[in-house]
């Protein structure tokens, strides 16, 4: 698995995980405590920091040819 695929997979999995956590909190019969809210916010912040770090590791060379399979680009040529 290349770096771009790994990062995309991470983003997708973390998005689903955080969404599910928020959904469970909102749909609960009892309102979340301040501690629960803070924990969710901390989780989101940590996830964003990890994503920023991962994205920072992507070099311009890794992005070369990324849009080669884009049919829109081929029709312009």
C-alpha positions in Angstrom: 0.0 0.0 0.0 1.5 3.3 -1.0 1.5 6.4 1.2 -1.4 8.1 -0.6 -3.6 5.1 -0.3 -2.6 4.6 3.4 -3.5 8.2 4.2 -6.8 8.0 2.3 -7.7 4.8 4.1 -6.8 6.5 7.4 -9.0 9.5 6.7 -11.9 7.4 5.7 -11.7 5.1 8.7 -11.2 8.0 11.1 -14.1 10.0 9.6 -16.4 7.0 10.1 -15.2 6.4 13.6 -15.6 10.1 14.7 -19.0 10.3 12.9 -20.2 7.2 14.8 -19.0 8.5 18.1 -20.8 11.9 17.5 -23.9 10.1 16.3 -24.0 7.9 19.4 -23.6 10.9 21.6 -26.4 12.9 19.9 -28.8 10.0 19.8 -28.3 9.0 23.4 -31.3 9.3 25.7 -29.2 11.2 28.2 -27.3 14.4 27.3 -23.5 14.1 27.2 -21.6 15.3 30.2 -19.0 18.0 29.8 -16.3 15.3 30.2 -17.8 13.3 27.3 -18.0 16.4 25.1 -14.4 17.3 26.0 -13.2 13.7 25.3 -14.9 13.8 21.8 -13.4 17.2 21.1 -9.9 16.0 22.1 -10.3 12.9 20.0 -11.2 15.1 17.0 -8.3 17.4 17.6 -5.9 14.4 17.9 -7.2 12.9 14.7 -6.8 16.2 12.9 -3.2 16.6 14.1 -2.4 13.0 12.9 -3.9 13.8 9.6 -2.0 17.0 9.2 1.2 15.2 10.0 0.5 12.5 7.5 -0.4 15.1 4.8 2.8 17.0 5.5 4.8 13.8 4.6 3.4 13.8 1.1 5.9 15.2 -1.3 5.2 16.8 -4.7 6.8 13.9 -6.4 4.2 11.6 -4.8 1.5 13.6 -6.4 2.9 13.5 -9.9 0.6 11.6 -12.2 -2.2 11.5 -9.7 -4.7 12.9 -12.2 -3.4 10.8 -15.1 -6.6 8.6 -15.0 -9.0 11.6 -14.9 -11.2 11.4 -18.1 -11.8 15.1 -17.9 -8.1 15.8 -18.3 -7.8 13.4 -21.3 -10.7 15.1 -23.1 -9.0 18.5 -22.8 -5.9 17.3 -24.6 
